[in-house]
Amino acid sequence: MAAVTRGSVALRVRAGAFRPPTLETLPAAVAANVAGIRARTRSTIMAVVKAGGYGHGAVTVAHAAVAAGAGWLGTTSVAEASVLRAAGLAVPILTWLHPSGIDAEAAAAAGADVAVGSVDELGALIAQAAPPVRIHLHMDTGMSRGGCPRDRWDELIGLARRAQQARRVRVVGVMGHLPLADRAEPAANAPAVARMHEAVKAVRAAGLGPAVAHLAATSGTMTDPATHFGMVRVGAGLVGIDPSGTVEMHGASRLTAPIVHTAAVPAGTPVGYGGAYVTGRAAHLSVLPVGYADGIPRELAPGAGVEIHGRRFPVAGRVSMDQIVIDTGAECFPAGTSATVFGPDGGATPSVQDWARWAGTIPHTIVTGIGPRVKRSIA
């Protein structure tokens, strides 16, 4: 039994009785987001589940998305694709970042398509003694971050044609990226759309069609039908994040943590490292066992807070590696009381978008940054 103080009264709390910090994934929210996306496009939906399904669990998000109508899945590597196959997911999977290079034999074994974005990458792929691999030609349509530069498209397409004739590969897709889709202005997307049409025309002229074309990610999918082509790639949107900020979606996770320590302090009490926060009146302070090692942003604007029993209370002082302090004012909550750090519930419960605003970042970094010490569960 552990002692916890409520004012001058010591409470006894059974050791190990707390529910640990937990990130709960909500598959129903993923399904609702896919339904909303389907209402905005006639194109096939690829559910991109990289970064562990944007921190929500790749397998969980993939199953929910496919059940709701997604026809493809997207990952960063063949290894990630293999995990999805082992989980029973049978839809086509594309992998396109290849942090460890492309293993043609592993790709064939996983039944995974791979994107190739340079002449050298395609040459290395076809040099491997492995079964033919399905490939998507990744063209630079204005991002300058990956994909084949425009002045080498003809060389890449020519090599792909020869490799297909030799039965080393099968070209089944053409892809690009939208560099300005978050602006939610179709005019900003027009140059990339024009380049994508040019790339598709060149691939077909080489006799490599039919190949599915895909350019748009979440923002383009939600705001500009001209970017949709035959398929759209939706990742952040699956978990309720619209980078364009124009469409309300369903948050797909809830982060909770128990109060593990409380203290009654007088007015003028400094809190945390550096005493950056000083209580303006007598107050109760509650400690939550999550900190920047668990994904709580260290630098927060005033106003950051959590929900406890239907009310929002502010974070007091600096975020520590393993904990944050909450000023609950006149309210004293016993150890073991659950606080919601973020969730989709509205009202007093902060959203992922709230935390991104408080931290001066984007929602993606909040959901993908939750550390391994936080327990995972599925609603």
C-alpha positions as CSV (number, residue, x, y, z in Angstrom):
1,M,0.0,0.0,0.0
2,A,1.3,3.5,-0.8
3,A,0.4,6.7,1.0
4,V,-1.1,9.7,-0.9
5,T,-1.9,13.0,0.8
6,R,-5.2,14.8,0.3
7,G,-4.7,18.0,2.2
8,S,-3.7,16.8,5.6
9,V,-5.4,13.3,5.2
10,A,-3.3,10.4,4.1
11,L,-5.0,8.1,1.6
12,R,-4.0,4.5,1.1
13,V,-3.7,3.3,-2.5
14,R,-3.1,-0.3,-3.4
15,A,0.2,-0.7,-5.1
16,G,-0.1,-1.6,-8.8
17,A,-3.8,-0.7,-8.9
18,F,-3.4,2.2,-11.3
19,R,-4.2,1.8,-15.0
20,P,-0.9,2.7,-16.6
21,P,-0.6,5.5,-19.2
22,T,-2.5,4.1,-22.2
23,L,-2.9,5.1,-25.9
24,E,-6.2,3.6,-27.0
25,T,-6.9,3.3,-30.7
26,L,-10.5,3.6,-32.0
27,P,-11.0,1.5,-35.1
28,A,-14.6,2.9,-35.5
29,A,-13.1,6.4,-36.0
30,V,-10.8,5.1,-38.7
31,A,-13.8,3.5,-40.4
32,A,-15.7,6.8,-40.2
33,N,-12.8,8.7,-41.7
34,V,-12.6,6.3,-44.6
35,A,-16.3,6.7,-45.1
36,G,-15.9,10.4,-45.3
37,I,-13.0,10.1,-47.8
38,R,-15.1,7.7,-50.0
39,A,-17.8,10.4,-50.2
40,R,-15.2,12.8,-51.7
41,T,-13.6,10.6,-54.4
42,R,-14.4,8.0,-56.9
43,S,-10.8,6.9,-56.9
44,T,-9.4,3.8,-55.1
45,I,-8.3,4.6,-51.6
46,M,-4.8,3.5,-50.5
47,A,-4.6,3.5,-46.7
48,V,-1.1,4.5,-45.8
49,V,-0.1,2.9,-42.5
50,K,3.5,4.0,-42.2
51,A,5.0,5.1,-38.9
52,G,3.1,2.3,-37.2
53,G,-0.2,3.6,-38.6
54,Y,0.6,7.1,-37.6
55,G,1.3,5.9,-34.1
56,H,-2.1,4.1,-33.8
57,G,-0.9,0.6,-34.7
58,A,-0.4,-0.3,-38.4
59,V,-2.3,-3.6,-38.3
60,T,-5.2,-2.2,-36.4
61,V,-5.6,0.8,-38.6
62,A,-5.1,-1.3,-41.8
63,H,-7.8,-3.8,-40.8
64,A,-10.2,-1.0,-40.0
65,A,-9.5,0.9,-43.2
66,V,-9.8,-2.1,-45.4
67,A,-13.0,-3.2,-43.8
68,A,-14.4,0.3,-44.5
69,G,-13.5,0.2,-48.1
70,A,-9.8,1.0,-48.7
71,G,-8.6,-1.1,-51.6
72,W,-4.8,-0.7,-51.1
73,L,-2.3,-0.3,-48.3
74,G,0.9,1.7,-48.2
75,T,4.0,1.3,-46.2
76,T,7.6,2.5,-46.1
77,S,9.3,-0.9,-46.4
78,V,8.8,-4.4,-47.5
79,A,9.3,-5.5,-43.9
80,E,6.3,-3.5,-42.9
81,A,4.3,-5.0,-45.8
82,S,5.3,-8.5,-44.6
83,V,3.8,-7.7,-41.2
84,L,0.5,-6.7,-42.7
85,R,0.5,-9.9,-44.8
86,A,1.2,-12.0,-41.7
87,A,-1.8,-10.3,-40.1
88,G,-4.1,-11.6,-42.9
89,L,-4.4,-8.5,-45.0
90,A,-4.7,-9.6,-48.7
91,V,-5.2,-6.3,-50.6
92,P,-2.4,-4.9,-52.7
93,I,0.4,-3.2,-50.8
94,L,2.8,-0.6,-52.1
95,T,6.0,0.3,-50.3
96,W,8.0,3.3,-51.5
97,L,10.7,4.7,-49.1
98,H,12.9,1.6,-48.8
99,P,15.1,2.7,-45.9
100,S,17.2,-0.5,-46.2
101,G,17.0,-0.7,-49.9
102,I,14.8,-2.9,-52.0
103,D,15.0,-6.7,-51.5
104,A,13.3,-8.0,-54.6
105,E,13.0,-11.6,-53.3
106,A,11.3,-10.3,-50.1
107,A,9.0,-8.1,-52.1
108,A,7.9,-11.0,-54.2
109,A,7.5,-13.2,-51.2
110,A,5.3,-10.6,-49.5
111,G,3.3,-9.9,-52.7
112,A,4.3,-6.2,-52.3
113,D,4.6,-3.6,-55.0
114,V,7.7,-1.3,-54.8
115,A,8.1,2.2,-56.1
116,V,11.3,3.1,-57.8
117,G,12.4,6.7,-58.1
118,S,15.7,6.7,-59.9
119,V,17.5,4.9,-62.7
120,D,20.1,3.6,-60.2
121,E,17.4,2.2,-57.9
122,L,15.7,0.4,-60.8
123,G,19.0,-0.9,-62.0
124,A,19.9,-2.3,-58.6
125,L,16.5,-3.9,-58.4
126,I,16.6,-5.7,-61.8
127,A,20.1,-6.9,-61.1
128,Q,18.9,-9.1,-58.3
129,A,18.3,-12.8,-59.0
130,A,14.7,-12.9,-57.9
131,P,11.2,-13.4,-59.2
132,P,9.7,-10.5,-61.2
133,V,8.5,-7.6,-59.0
134,R,5.6,-5.3,-59.5
135,I,6.8,-1.7,-59.6
136,H,5.4,1.8,-59.6
137,L,7.5,4.5,-61.4
138,H,8.0,7.3,-58.9
139,M,8.3,10.6,-60.7
140,D,9.3,14.0,-59.2
141,T,6.2,16.2,-59.8
142,G,7.6,19.2,-57.9
143,M,8.5,18.1,-54.4
144,S,12.3,17.7,-55.2
145,R,12.4,15.3,-52.2
146,G,12.3,12.0,-54.1
147,G,11.2,10.5,-57.4
148,C,12.9,10.6,-60.7
149,P,13.9,14.2,-61.9
150,R,12.1,15.3,-65.0
151,D,15.2,15.3,-67.1
152,R,15.7,11.5,-66.5
153,W,12.1,10.3,-67.0
154,D,12.9,9.0,-70.5
155,E,15.9,7.1,-69.2
156,L,13.9,5.5,-66.3
157,I,10.9,4.7,-68.6
158,G,13.2,3.1,-71.2
159,L,15.0,1.0,-68.6
160,A,11.6,-0.1,-67.2
161,R,10.4,-1.1,-70.6
162,R,13.5,-3.2,-71.3
163,A,13.2,-4.8,-67.8
164,Q,9.6,-5.6,-68.4
165,Q,10.3,-7.2,-71.7
166,A,13.0,-9.3,-70.0
167,R,10.4,-10.3,-67.3
168,R,12.4,-8.8,-64.5
169,V,9.7,-6.3,-63.5
170,R,6.1,-5.5,-64.3
171,V,5.1,-1.8,-64.3
172,V,1.7,-1.4,-62.7
173,G,1.8,2.2,-61.3
174,V,3.0,5.7,-61.7
175,M,3.2,8.0,-58.7
176,G,4.1,11.5,-57.7
177,H,3.6,14.0,-54.8
178,L,1.9,17.3,-54.3
179,P,4.2,19.8,-52.6
180,L,1.5,22.5,-51.9
181,A,-1.7,20.5,-51.2
182,D,-1.9,21.7,-47.6
183,R,-2.9,25.2,-49.0
184,A,-6.2,23.7,-50.1
185,E,-6.0,25.8,-53.3
186,P,-6.4,23.8,-56.5
187,A,-4.4,26.4,-58.4
188,A,-1.4,25.6,-56.2
189,N,-1.7,22.0,-57.3
190,A,-2.0,22.6,-61.0
191,P,1.7,22.4,-61.9
192,A,2.1,19.0,-60.2
193,V,-1.2,17.7,-61.8
194,A,0.1,18.8,-65.2
195,R,3.4,16.9,-64.6
196,M,1.5,13.8,-63.5
197,H,-0.5,13.8,-66.7
198,E,2.7,14.2,-68.6
199,A,4.3,11.2,-66.7
200,V,1.2,9.0,-67.3
201,K,1.2,9.9,-71.0
202,A,4.9,9.0,-71.3
203,V,4.6,5.7,-69.5
204,R,1.6,4.7,-71.7
205,A,3.4,5.8,-74.9
206,A,6.2,3.4,-73.9
207,G,3.7,0.5,-73.9
208,L,3.8,0.1,-70.1
209,G,0.2,0.7,-69.4
210,P,-2.3,0.3,-68.0
211,A,-0.7,1.6,-64.8
212,V,-2.6,3.1,-61.9
213,A,-1.7,6.7,-61.3
214,H,-1.7,8.3,-57.9
215,L,-0.6,11.7,-56.7
216,A,-2.8,13.0,-53.9
217,A,-2.3,12.4,-50.2
218,T,-4.9,13.4,-47.5
219,S,-5.1,17.2,-48.3
220,G,-5.4,16.7,-52.0
221,T,-8.0,14.0,-51.5
222,M,-10.1,16.2,-49.3
223,T,-9.8,19.5,-51.3
224,D,-9.0,19.0,-55.0
225,P,-10.6,16.3,-57.2
226,A,-8.2,17.1,-60.0
227,T,-5.5,15.5,-58.1
228,H,-7.2,12.2,-57.6
229,F,-6.3,10.2,-60.8
230,G,-6.9,6.5,-60.3
231,M,-6.0,6.2,-56.6
232,V,-5.4,8.5,-53.6
233,R,-3.0,7.8,-50.7
234,V,-4.5,8.7,-47.4
235,G,-2.5,8.3,-44.2
236,A,-3.0,11.2,-41.7
237,G,-6.7,11.3,-42.7
238,L,-7.2,7.8,-41.5
239,V,-6.6,8.9,-37.9
240,G,-8.4,12.2,-38.1
241,I,-5.8,14.6,-39.2
242,D,-6.5,16.9,-42.2
243,P,-3.2,18.8,-42.9
244,S,-5.2,21.4,-44.9
245,G,-7.2,22.2,-41.8
246,T,-10.4,22.5,-43.8
247,V,-12.3,19.3,-43.1
248,E,-13.4,18.1,-39.6
249,M,-12.4,14.4,-39.2
250,H,-12.7,11.9,-36.4
251,G,-9.8,11.6,-33.9
252,A,-8.8,7.9,-33.7
253,S,-7.0,7.7,-30.4
254,R,-7.2,8.6,-26.7
255,L,-4.2,9.1,-24.4
256,T,-4.9,8.7,-20.7
257,A,-2.7,8.6,-17.6
258,P,-3.3,8.1,-13.9
259,I,-2.6,10.6,-11.2
260,V,0.2,9.1,-9.2
261,H,0.9,11.8,-6.6
262,T,-0.9,14.8,-5.2
263,A,0.1,17.7,-2.9
264,A,-1.6,20.7,-1.4
265,V,0.6,23.8,-1.7
266,P,0.2,27.5,-0.7
267,A,0.1,30.4,-3.0
268,G,3.5,31.4,-4.4
269,T,4.8,27.8,-4.7
270,P,7.2,27.3,-7.7
271,V,6.6,24.1,-9.6
272,G,9.0,22.0,-11.6
273,Y,12.5,22.7,-12.9
274,G,13.4,26.3,-12.8
275,G,10.2,27.3,-11.0
276,A,8.8,28.5,-14.3
277,Y,5.3,28.2,-12.9
278,V,4.3,29.7,-9.6
279,T,0.9,29.1,-8.1
280,G,-1.2,32.2,-7.8
281,R,-3.3,30.8,-4.9
282,A,-3.4,27.8,-2.6
283,A,-3.8,24.8,-4.9
284,H,-3.6,21.1,-5.3
285,L,-0.9,19.7,-7.7
286,S,-1.3,16.3,-9.4
287,V,1.5,14.4,-11.1
288,L,0.9,12.3,-14.2
289,P,3.6,9.7,-15.1
290,V,4.1,10.9,-18.7
291,G,6.8,13.2,-20.0
292,Y,8.9,14.1,-23.0
293,A,10.3,10.5,-23.1
294,D,6.7,9.4,-23.7
295,G,5.9,12.0,-26.4
296,I,4.6,14.9,-24.3
297,P,6.1,18.0,-26.1
298,R,8.6,19.7,-23.8
299,E,8.0,23.2,-25.0
300,L,4.3,24.1,-24.4
301,A,2.5,27.4,-24.7
302,P,0.4,28.6,-21.8
303,G,-3.0,27.0,-21.8
304,A,-1.9,23.4,-22.3
305,G,-4.0,21.2,-20.2
306,V,-5.6,17.8,-19.6
307,E,-9.2,16.7,-18.8
308,I,-10.1,15.2,-15.4
309,H,-13.7,14.4,-14.5
310,G,-15.1,16.6,-17.2
311,R,-13.0,19.7,-16.5
312,R,-9.8,21.0,-18.1
313,F,-6.8,21.7,-15.8
314,P,-3.6,23.4,-16.8
315,V,-0.1,21.8,-17.1
316,A,2.0,23.5,-14.4
317,G,5.7,24.1,-15.0
318,R,8.0,22.5,-17.4
319,V,7.5,19.0,-18.9
320,S,10.0,16.6,-17.3
321,M,11.3,13.4,-18.9
322,D,8.9,11.2,-17.0
323,Q,6.1,13.4,-15.7
324,I,4.0,16.5,-15.9
325,V,2.3,18.4,-13.1
326,I,-1.3,19.5,-13.3
327,D,-2.7,22.4,-11.2
328,T,-6.2,21.3,-10.2
329,G,-6.8,24.3,-8.0
330,A,-9.3,23.7,-5.2
331,E,-10.0,20.2,-6.5
332,C,-8.1,17.3,-5.0
333,F,-8.2,14.1,-6.9
334,P,-7.0,10.8,-5.4
335,A,-4.1,8.9,-6.8
336,G,-5.4,6.5,-9.5
337,T,-7.8,9.1,-11.0
338,S,-7.6,9.0,-14.8
339,A,-6.7,12.1,-16.8
340,T,-7.2,12.4,-20.5
341,V,-4.3,14.0,-22.2
342,F,-5.9,14.0,-25.6
343,G,-8.9,12.4,-27.2
344,P,-11.7,12.9,-29.7
345,D,-14.4,13.6,-27.0
346,G,-14.6,17.3,-27.3
347,G,-15.6,19.6,-24.5
348,A,-12.9,19.7,-21.8
349,T,-10.9,17.0,-23.5
350,P,-8.0,18.4,-25.5
351,S,-7.6,17.2,-29.1
352,V,-4.4,16.2,-30.9
353,Q,-4.8,19.5,-32.8
354,D,-4.8,21.4,-29.4
355,W,-1.6,19.8,-28.4
356,A,0.0,20.5,-31.8
357,R,-1.0,24.2,-31.4
358,W,0.4,24.4,-27.8
359,A,3.7,22.8,-29.0
360,G,4.0,24.9,-32.1
361,T,4.0,21.8,-34.3
362,I,1.7,19.6,-36.5
363,P,-0.6,16.9,-35.2
364,H,1.4,14.2,-37.0
365,T,4.3,14.7,-34.5
366,I,2.0,14.4,-31.5
367,V,0.5,11.0,-32.5
368,T,3.7,9.5,-33.9
369,G,5.8,10.6,-31.0
370,I,4.0,8.6,-28.2
371,G,6.8,6.5,-26.7
372,P,7.0,2.7,-26.1
373,R,6.5,3.0,-22.4
374,V,2.9,3.9,-23.0
375,K,0.6,0.9,-23.1
376,R,-1.4,0.3,-26.3
377,S,-5.0,-0.8,-26.4
378,I,-7.9,-1.1,-28.9
379,A,-11.4,0.1,-28.2
